[in-house]
Amino acid sequence: MTRTWQELEPRQRSALAWLAAVELVCTAVAAVDLARRPSSRIRGPKAAWWPAIFIQPIGAPVYLIWGRRRRG
């Protein structure tokens, strides 16, 4: 069942707002990291990660956890 924003309880609205904020910050961090990180320190082609980080809600966390190569 789909409900409108007005039909949600205040606690549900608050939770959704926090989750949206976390998702936005995570995507921004991933985009900045992807822009600054050299291609040699990224798993896979850099061009493929750009659209992938905008696939919500999993794209940015997947890049931050798996897409970046650690030093070494």
Biopython code that builds the backbone (N, CA, C, O; Angstrom):
import numpy as np
from Bio.PDB.StructureBuilder import StructureBuilder

atoms = [
    (1, "MET", "N", (0.843, -1.176, 0.000)),
    (1, "MET", "CA", (0.000, 0.000, 0.000)),
    (1, "MET", "C", (0.895, 1.249, 0.000)),
    (1, "MET", "O", (1.795, 1.375, 0.830)),
    (2, "THR", "N", (0.648, 2.131, -0.901)),
    (2, "THR", "CA", (1.414, 3.366, -1.004)),
    (2, "THR", "C", (0.719, 4.453, -0.200)),
    (2, "THR", "O", (-0.491, 4.658, -0.300)),
    (3, "ARG", "N", (1.533, 5.152, 0.609)),
    (3, "ARG", "CA", (0.987, 6.253, 1.399)),
    (3, "ARG", "C", (1.688, 7.546, 1.013)),
    (3, "ARG", "O", (2.851, 7.538, 0.609)),
    (4, "THR", "N", (0.985, 8.635, 1.139)),
    (4, "THR", "CA", (1.582, 9.936, 0.866)),
    (4, "THR", "C", (2.376, 10.389, 2.082)),
    (4, "THR", "O", (2.260, 9.817, 3.166)),
    (5, "TRP", "N", (3.181, 11.420, 1.887)),
    (5, "TRP", "CA", (4.008, 11.970, 2.967)),
    (5, "TRP", "C", (3.126, 12.390, 4.150)),
    (5, "TRP", "O", (3.488, 12.158, 5.303)),
    (6, "GLN", "N", (1.993, 12.994, 3.872)),
    (6, "GLN", "CA", (1.107, 13.470, 4.930)),
    (6, "GLN", "C", (0.503, 12.315, 5.729)),
    (6, "GLN", "O", (0.147, 12.496, 6.893)),
    (7, "GLU", "N", (0.384, 11.159, 5.137)),
    (7, "GLU", "CA", (-0.202, 9.999, 5.818)),
    (7, "GLU", "C", (0.791, 9.287, 6.735)),
    (7, "GLU", "O", (0.393, 8.450, 7.545)),
    (8, "LEU", "N", (2.062, 9.608, 6.617)),
    (8, "LEU", "CA", (3.071, 8.974, 7.460)),
    (8, "LEU", "C", (3.065, 9.578, 8.851)),
    (8, "LEU", "O", (2.734, 10.749, 9.037)),
    (9, "GLU", "N", (3.434, 8.763, 9.819)),
    (9, "GLU", "CA", (3.557, 9.246, 11.191)),
    (9, "GLU", "C", (4.819, 10.104, 11.292)),
    (9, "GLU", "O", (5.749, 9.928, 10.505)),
    (10, "PRO", "N", (4.858, 11.017, 12.239)),
    (10, "PRO", "CA", (6.047, 11.884, 12.386)),
    (10, "PRO", "C", (7.350, 11.089, 12.524)),
    (10, "PRO", "O", (8.371, 11.492, 11.966)),
    (11, "ARG", "N", (7.336, 9.991, 13.241)),
    (11, "ARG", "CA", (8.537, 9.176, 13.409)),
    (11, "ARG", "C", (8.979, 8.583, 12.071)),
    (11, "ARG", "O", (10.175, 8.501, 11.791)),
    (12, "GLN", "N", (8.025, 8.175, 11.254)),
    (12, "GLN", "CA", (8.348, 7.629, 9.931)),
    (12, "GLN", "C", (8.915, 8.720, 9.022)),
    (12, "GLN", "O", (9.863, 8.476, 8.275)),
    (13, "ARG", "N", (8.346, 9.901, 9.082)),
    (13, "ARG", "CA", (8.867, 11.025, 8.289)),
    (13, "ARG", "C", (10.299, 11.344, 8.685)),
    (13, "ARG", "O", (11.157, 11.567, 7.831)),
    (14, "SER", "N", (10.545, 11.363, 9.982)),
    (14, "SER", "CA", (11.882, 11.657, 10.479)),
    (14, "SER", "C", (12.884, 10.600, 10.018)),
    (14, "SER", "O", (13.988, 10.934, 9.588)),
    (15, "ALA", "N", (12.507, 9.339, 10.107)),
    (15, "ALA", "CA", (13.393, 8.250, 9.684)),
    (15, "ALA", "C", (13.700, 8.350, 8.195)),
    (15, "ALA", "O", (14.848, 8.170, 7.789)),
    (16, "LEU", "N", (12.703, 8.631, 7.386)),
    (16, "LEU", "CA", (12.920, 8.774, 5.947)),
    (16, "LEU", "C", (13.812, 9.972, 5.634)),
    (16, "LEU", "O", (14.656, 9.903, 4.741)),
    (17, "ALA", "N", (13.629, 11.055, 6.357)),
    (17, "ALA", "CA", (14.469, 12.241, 6.134)),
    (17, "ALA", "C", (15.928, 11.932, 6.473)),
    (17, "ALA", "O", (16.826, 12.330, 5.732)),
    (18, "TRP", "N", (16.178, 11.224, 7.585)),
    (18, "TRP", "CA", (17.547, 10.853, 7.963)),
    (18, "TRP", "C", (18.159, 9.909, 6.948)),
    (18, "TRP", "O", (19.320, 10.074, 6.574)),
    (19, "LEU", "N", (17.402, 8.926, 6.497)),
    (19, "LEU", "CA", (17.917, 7.985, 5.505)),
    (19, "LEU", "C", (18.246, 8.695, 4.191)),
    (19, "LEU", "O", (19.257, 8.395, 3.556)),
    (20, "ALA", "N", (17.406, 9.619, 3.793)),
    (20, "ALA", "CA", (17.670, 10.379, 2.569)),
    (20, "ALA", "C", (18.930, 11.225, 2.725)),
    (20, "ALA", "O", (19.717, 11.341, 1.786)),
    (21, "ALA", "N", (19.124, 11.812, 3.894)),
    (21, "ALA", "CA", (20.320, 12.618, 4.137)),
    (21, "ALA", "C", (21.578, 11.755, 4.106)),
    (21, "ALA", "O", (22.589, 12.151, 3.527)),
    (22, "VAL", "N", (21.520, 10.581, 4.725)),
    (22, "VAL", "CA", (22.663, 9.668, 4.718)),
    (22, "VAL", "C", (22.978, 9.226, 3.294)),
    (22, "VAL", "O", (24.145, 9.166, 2.906)),
    (23, "GLU", "N", (21.961, 8.920, 2.526)),
    (23, "GLU", "CA", (22.146, 8.514, 1.131)),
    (23, "GLU", "C", (22.763, 9.634, 0.306)),
    (23, "GLU", "O", (23.637, 9.380, -0.523)),
    (24, "LEU", "N", (22.327, 10.852, 0.519)),
    (24, "LEU", "CA", (22.865, 11.999, -0.207)),
    (24, "LEU", "C", (24.335, 12.232, 0.143)),
    (24, "LEU", "O", (25.153, 12.477, -0.743)),
    (25, "VAL", "N", (24.668, 12.155, 1.417)),
    (25, "VAL", "CA", (26.057, 12.342, 1.849)),
    (25, "VAL", "C", (26.932, 11.228, 1.290)),
    (25, "VAL", "O", (28.035, 11.489, 0.809)),
    (26, "CYS", "N", (26.455, 9.999, 1.350)),
    (26, "CYS", "CA", (27.221, 8.857, 0.841)),
    (26, "CYS", "C", (27.488, 9.017, -0.664)),
    (26, "CYS", "O", (28.597, 8.748, -1.126)),
    (27, "THR", "N", (26.494, 9.444, -1.414)),
    (27, "THR", "CA", (26.665, 9.651, -2.846)),
    (27, "THR", "C", (27.638, 10.792, -3.120)),
    (27, "THR", "O", (28.463, 10.695, -4.029)),
    (28, "ALA", "N", (27.551, 11.864, -2.351)),
    (28, "ALA", "CA", (28.477, 12.991, -2.530)),
    (28, "ALA", "C", (29.912, 12.575, -2.226)),
    (28, "ALA", "O", (30.832, 12.935, -2.961)),
    (29, "VAL", "N", (30.109, 11.824, -1.153)),
    (29, "VAL", "CA", (31.453, 11.351, -0.800)),
    (29, "VAL", "C", (31.996, 10.450, -1.907)),
    (29, "VAL", "O", (33.160, 10.569, -2.288)),
    (30, "ALA", "N", (31.163, 9.557, -2.421)),
    (30, "ALA", "CA", (31.594, 8.661, -3.499)),
    (30, "ALA", "C", (31.954, 9.454, -4.757)),
    (30, "ALA", "O", (32.945, 9.142, -5.417)),
    (31, "ALA", "N", (31.166, 10.468, -5.096)),
    (31, "ALA", "CA", (31.433, 11.261, -6.296)),
    (31, "ALA", "C", (32.743, 12.046, -6.165)),
    (31, "ALA", "O", (33.530, 12.101, -7.110)),
    (32, "VAL", "N", (32.973, 12.642, -5.013)),
    (32, "VAL", "CA", (34.221, 13.386, -4.797)),
    (32, "VAL", "C", (35.415, 12.437, -4.843)),
    (32, "VAL", "O", (36.434, 12.742, -5.462)),
    (33, "ASP", "N", (35.284, 11.292, -4.190)),
    (33, "ASP", "CA", (36.369, 10.316, -4.196)),
    (33, "ASP", "C", (36.650, 9.827, -5.612)),
    (33, "ASP", "O", (37.808, 9.730, -6.018)),
    (34, "LEU", "N", (35.610, 9.523, -6.355)),
    (34, "LEU", "CA", (35.780, 9.037, -7.728)),
    (34, "LEU", "C", (36.429, 10.089, -8.615)),
    (34, "LEU", "O", (37.252, 9.758, -9.469)),
    (35, "ALA", "N", (36.071, 11.334, -8.425)),
    (35, "ALA", "CA", (36.655, 12.403, -9.231)),
    (35, "ALA", "C", (38.137, 12.603, -8.928)),
    (35, "ALA", "O", (38.920, 12.897, -9.831)),
    (36, "ARG", "N", (38.520, 12.447, -7.678)),
    (36, "ARG", "CA", (39.898, 12.710, -7.270)),
    (36, "ARG", "C", (40.821, 11.501, -7.369)),
    (36, "ARG", "O", (42.032, 11.669, -7.516)),
    (37, "ARG", "N", (40.287, 10.306, -7.292)),
    (37, "ARG", "CA", (41.111, 9.095, -7.257)),
    (37, "ARG", "C", (41.603, 8.740, -8.656)),
    (37, "ARG", "O", (40.817, 8.743, -9.603)),
    (38, "PRO", "N", (42.881, 8.436, -8.800)),
    (38, "PRO", "CA", (43.403, 8.020, -10.102)),
    (38, "PRO", "C", (42.788, 6.680, -10.546)),
    (38, "PRO", "O", (42.437, 5.838, -9.719)),
    (39, "SER", "N", (42.672, 6.512, -11.843)),
    (39, "SER", "CA", (42.077, 5.293, -12.390)),
    (39, "SER", "C", (42.785, 4.029, -11.934)),
    (39, "SER", "O", (42.162, 2.975, -11.807)),
    (40, "SER", "N", (44.079, 4.131, -11.687)),
    (40, "SER", "CA", (44.848, 2.968, -11.255)),
    (40, "SER", "C", (44.456, 2.494, -9.854)),
    (40, "SER", "O", (44.778, 1.370, -9.469)),
    (41, "ARG", "N", (43.768, 3.335, -9.100)),
    (41, "ARG", "CA", (43.362, 2.964, -7.741)),
    (41, "ARG", "C", (41.878, 2.671, -7.645)),
    (41, "ARG", "O", (41.289, 2.747, -6.567)),
    (42, "ILE", "N", (41.270, 2.330, -8.793)),
    (42, "ILE", "CA", (39.851, 1.982, -8.840)),
    (42, "ILE", "C", (39.709, 0.627, -9.505)),
    (42, "ILE", "O", (40.346, 0.362, -10.525)),
    (43, "ARG", "N", (38.886, -0.223, -8.939)),
    (43, "ARG", "CA", (38.617, -1.526, -9.543)),
    (43, "ARG", "C", (37.629, -1.336, -10.691)),
    (43, "ARG", "O", (36.513, -0.858, -10.488)),
    (44, "GLY", "N", (38.043, -1.708, -11.879)),
    (44, "GLY", "CA", (37.191, -1.556, -13.056)),
    (44, "GLY", "C", (37.359, -0.191, -13.689)),
    (44, "GLY", "O", (38.105, 0.647, -13.181)),
    (45, "PRO", "N", (36.669, 0.038, -14.795)),
    (45, "PRO", "CA", (36.793, 1.329, -15.485)),
    (45, "PRO", "C", (36.102, 2.459, -14.717)),
    (45, "PRO", "O", (34.977, 2.323, -14.238)),
    (46, "LYS", "N", (36.804, 3.546, -14.623)),
    (46, "LYS", "CA", (36.289, 4.712, -13.906)),
    (46, "LYS", "C", (34.971, 5.204, -14.513)),
    (46, "LYS", "O", (34.059, 5.607, -13.790)),
    (47, "ALA", "N", (34.882, 5.166, -15.832)),
    (47, "ALA", "CA", (33.669, 5.635, -16.516)),
    (47, "ALA", "C", (32.447, 4.805, -16.142)),
    (47, "ALA", "O", (31.330, 5.322, -16.143)),
    (48, "ALA", "N", (32.636, 3.541, -15.826)),
    (48, "ALA", "CA", (31.516, 2.678, -15.443)),
    (48, "ALA", "C", (31.027, 2.967, -14.031)),
    (48, "ALA", "O", (29.861, 2.732, -13.714)),
    (49, "TRP", "N", (31.917, 3.478, -13.181)),
    (49, "TRP", "CA", (31.524, 3.767, -11.806)),
    (49, "TRP", "C", (30.663, 5.028, -11.707)),
    (49, "TRP", "O", (29.859, 5.148, -10.783)),
    (50, "TRP", "N", (30.818, 5.972, -12.645)),
    (50, "TRP", "CA", (30.024, 7.205, -12.554)),
    (50, "TRP", "C", (28.525, 6.943, -12.538)),
    (50, "TRP", "O", (27.848, 7.398, -11.615)),
    (51, "PRO", "N", (27.980, 6.233, -13.512)),
    (51, "PRO", "CA", (26.532, 5.984, -13.391)),
    (51, "PRO", "C", (26.193, 5.035, -12.244)),
    (51, "PRO", "O", (25.107, 5.117, -11.669)),
    (52, "ALA", "N", (27.115, 4.138, -11.912)),
    (52, "ALA", "CA", (26.840, 3.153, -10.860)),
    (52, "ALA", "C", (26.644, 3.812, -9.496)),
    (52, "ALA", "O", (25.809, 3.357, -8.715)),
    (53, "ILE", "N", (27.392, 4.870, -9.193)),
    (53, "ILE", "CA", (27.255, 5.472, -7.861)),
    (53, "ILE", "C", (25.910, 6.166, -7.677)),
    (53, "ILE", "O", (25.517, 6.457, -6.547)),
    (54, "PHE", "N", (25.209, 6.431, -8.758)),
    (54, "PHE", "CA", (23.912, 7.091, -8.656)),
    (54, "PHE", "C", (22.745, 6.110, -8.643)),
    (54, "PHE", "O", (21.588, 6.531, -8.633)),
    (55, "ILE", "N", (23.029, 4.820, -8.642)),
    (55, "ILE", "CA", (21.981, 3.812, -8.495)),
    (55, "ILE", "C", (21.678, 3.715, -7.007)),
    (55, "ILE", "O", (22.471, 3.183, -6.230)),
    (56, "GLN", "N", (20.542, 4.226, -6.634)),
    (56, "GLN", "CA", (20.198, 4.308, -5.218)),
    (56, "GLN", "C", (19.433, 3.066, -4.786)),
    (56, "GLN", "O", (18.651, 2.543, -5.580)),
    (57, "PRO", "N", (19.613, 2.582, -3.604)),
    (57, "PRO", "CA", (20.459, 3.065, -2.536)),
    (57, "PRO", "C", (21.805, 2.347, -2.444)),
    (57, "PRO", "O", (22.546, 2.565, -1.486)),
    (58, "ILE", "N", (22.133, 1.503, -3.411)),
    (58, "ILE", "CA", (23.316, 0.649, -3.238)),
    (58, "ILE", "C", (24.564, 1.093, -3.987)),
    (58, "ILE", "O", (25.660, 0.645, -3.652)),
    (59, "GLY", "N", (24.439, 1.950, -4.982)),
    (59, "GLY", "CA", (25.570, 2.287, -5.842)),
    (59, "GLY", "C", (26.755, 2.906, -5.121)),
    (59, "GLY", "O", (27.881, 2.426, -5.253)),
    (60, "ALA", "N", (26.516, 3.950, -4.371)),
    (60, "ALA", "CA", (27.608, 4.633, -3.678)),
    (60, "ALA", "C", (28.266, 3.753, -2.612)),
    (60, "ALA", "O", (29.495, 3.696, -2.560)),
    (61, "PRO", "N", (27.500, 3.066, -1.763)),
    (61, "PRO", "CA", (28.169, 2.187, -0.789)),
    (61, "PRO", "C", (28.977, 1.070, -1.440)),
    (61, "PRO", "O", (30.045, 0.710, -0.945)),
    (62, "VAL", "N", (28.480, 0.524, -2.539)),
    (62, "VAL", "CA", (29.235, -0.528, -3.239)),
    (62, "VAL", "C", (30.556, 0.033, -3.751)),
    (62, "VAL", "O", (31.594, -0.616, -3.622)),
    (63, "TYR", "N", (30.528, 1.232, -4.331)),
    (63, "TYR", "CA", (31.778, 1.846, -4.792)),
    (63, "TYR", "C", (32.729, 2.082, -3.618)),
    (63, "TYR", "O", (33.910, 1.743, -3.697)),
    (64, "LEU", "N", (32.220, 2.661, -2.534)),
    (64, "LEU", "CA", (33.081, 2.992, -1.402)),
    (64, "LEU", "C", (33.674, 1.742, -0.741)),
    (64, "LEU", "O", (34.798, 1.786, -0.243)),
    (65, "ILE", "N", (32.945, 0.652, -0.731)),
    (65, "ILE", "CA", (33.425, -0.576, -0.090)),
    (65, "ILE", "C", (34.261, -1.421, -1.045)),
    (65, "ILE", "O", (35.329, -1.906, -0.670)),
    (66, "TRP", "N", (33.789, -1.599, -2.263)),
    (66, "TRP", "CA", (34.426, -2.548, -3.172)),
    (66, "TRP", "C", (35.190, -1.890, -4.322)),
    (66, "TRP", "O", (36.195, -2.437, -4.776)),
    (67, "GLY", "N", (34.744, -0.745, -4.795)),
    (67, "GLY", "CA", (35.307, -0.144, -5.999)),
    (67, "GLY", "C", (36.670, 0.498, -5.840)),
    (67, "GLY", "O", (37.411, 0.629, -6.814)),
    (68, "ARG", "N", (37.009, 0.897, -4.634)),
    (68, "ARG", "CA", (38.279, 1.569, -4.411)),
    (68, "ARG", "C", (39.346, 0.548, -4.046)),
    (68, "ARG", "O", (39.101, -0.379, -3.273)),
    (69, "ARG", "N", (40.529, 0.733, -4.612)),
    (69, "ARG", "CA", (41.661, -0.103, -4.227)),
    (69, "ARG", "C", (42.379, 0.560, -3.065)),
    (69, "ARG", "O", (42.588, 1.773, -3.042)),
    (70, "ARG", "N", (42.735, -0.245, -2.137)),
    (70, "ARG", "CA", (43.494, 0.254, -0.993)),
    (70, "ARG", "C", (44.961, 0.388, -1.399)),
    (70, "ARG", "O", (45.384, -0.138, -2.429)),
    (71, "ARG", "N", (45.697, 1.072, -0.608)),
    (71, "ARG", "CA", (47.132, 1.220, -0.895)),
    (71, "ARG", "C", (47.801, -0.130, -0.880)),
    (71, "ARG", "O", (47.468, -1.016, -0.092)),
    (72, "GLY", "N", (48.746, -0.255, -1.768)),
    (72, "GLY", "CA", (49.488, -1.508, -1.738)),
    (72, "GLY", "C", (49.888, -2.003, -3.094)),
    (72, "GLY", "O", (50.521, -3.053, -3.206)),
]
sb = StructureBuilder()
sb.init_structure("model")
sb.init_model(0)
sb.init_chain("A")
sb.init_seg("    ")
for serial, (resi, resn, name, xyz) in enumerate(atoms, 1):
    if name == "N":
        sb.init_residue(resn, " ", resi, " ")
    sb.init_atom(name, np.array(xyz, "f"), 0.0, 1.0, " ", f" {name:<3s}", serial, name[0])
structure = sb.get_structure()
